[in-house]
Amino acid sequence: SEEQQFEVLSCLEESVARAEDETKRATSLKIVPLVVKALYDEDVVEEDIIKRWHAGEGNNVHVRIGVDADTVAAVRMNAEPIVTWLDTVEEEGDEEAESDDDAYDPQSVFGSAAPATAGDSDTESESDSE
């Protein structure tokens, strides 16, 4: 059901929130697109649900632990590559989409030094100047 699919994505947000330190949090955020892609590939979460979740729709209730708004925003921001890929696949059409199912390059996730974090775009440059 839709509710269960949103719950799976809520669990992803909770997993990042459980990170014990900033290094583990950064690693958790970095693999978000890979996890979302796997959930999509294995038909755990449908494309429409991923896009709606990314857009902030759905009733994501964190029942196991509290998740602050910055973490939710960071997780969704880091899911952007897979959402963009889903949009690209959709534009190519169903026949091509099936043959290009692996066109998303998971290694592209690891190309950047640090994952995106909500509201922290200036943090690295400020710490470098200290």
N, C-alpha and C positions, 0 to 999 in steps of 0.2 A: 504494500500500500504506500501511498505518498507519505503518510505519517512515518512509517518505518524507514523510508529512504531518507527523509529529513533527519531522523534520529541517528542514522549511520553517520551523516555529515556532522551532526552535533557531537558525536563521539570523537570525530577527528579534531574538532575544536578543543574538546576536553583533553585530548591526548597532548596537544601542544601546551595547554595551560598547566599540565602536570610536570612539565620540564623543570628539573631541579635547579638549573642555573642557566645563564645566558647562552653558553655554548650549546647545551642540549636543546634549548629553545630555538636557536638559530638552525641547528640541524633538523629539528622537527619541522620548522617552517620551510626549509629547503626541499624536503621530500613531499610536501603537500601535493604538488601537481602529479607526482608519481602515484601517490595513494589514490587520488581522485581518478586518475586514468585507469588504474587497476580496478577500482570499483565500477567504473563504466564498462570496461572490457569484459568483466565477469558478470555483467547484467545485475549488479547489486543495486546500482543507482542509475536511473535513466537520465538521458541528456537534458530533458526538460527540467527535471528536479535539480540537477547540477547548476543549470543556468539560473533558475529561480533562487536557489540557495545563495549563489554568488551575488545576485542582485539584492539580497537581503529579504527575500520573501520567505514564506513558510514559518512555521511555529517551532523554532529551535529552542527547546527547553533543555537546559543542562541540569540533569537530575542527580548526577553522581558528584560533581564538583561545580563550584561557581566559576564562570569564565567571564573575565572582564571584557568590556567593549573593545579595547585596544587589541586584545588577543583575537577576538572574533574578526575584527577588521584585517588584522595581519594575515590570518589564515586564508580569508577570502581573497585578499590581495595576492597572496602567493599561489592561489588557484587560477589566476588570470591566464597563464600559458595554456592550460587545458581548455578553458572556456573559449579562448581565441581559436584554438585548434578545432574545437567542436563547431564553431561558427564557420571555419574554413571548410571543413568536411561537409557541412550542410550545404554550402554554396556550390560545391563540386557536383552534387547530385548523388542520389542513392547508389547508382551502379558504380560510379568511381569511388565513392566513399567506402564501399565494401572492399574494393581492391587496394585502396590506400589506407586501410585501417591502421597500419603502423607508421603512417607518415609523420606522426608526432614523434619528435626526437627527444627521448627522456634525458639524454645527455645534455641537451640545451639547458636544462634546469641547473646543472652544475657549472655553467659557464660563468656565472657571476660570483664574486667573492662573498657576498653576504645576501641573505634573503631580505625581501622588502618587509619593513615593519611599519605599522600605522603610526603616523605622526613623528617618526624618527628620522626623517630625511636629512636633517642637519646634524644629527648626533655625531656621526663619524668625523665630519669636518671640524666640529667644535673640539672633540677630544684630541684630534691631531695637532691643533694649535696650542694645546696646553703643555 
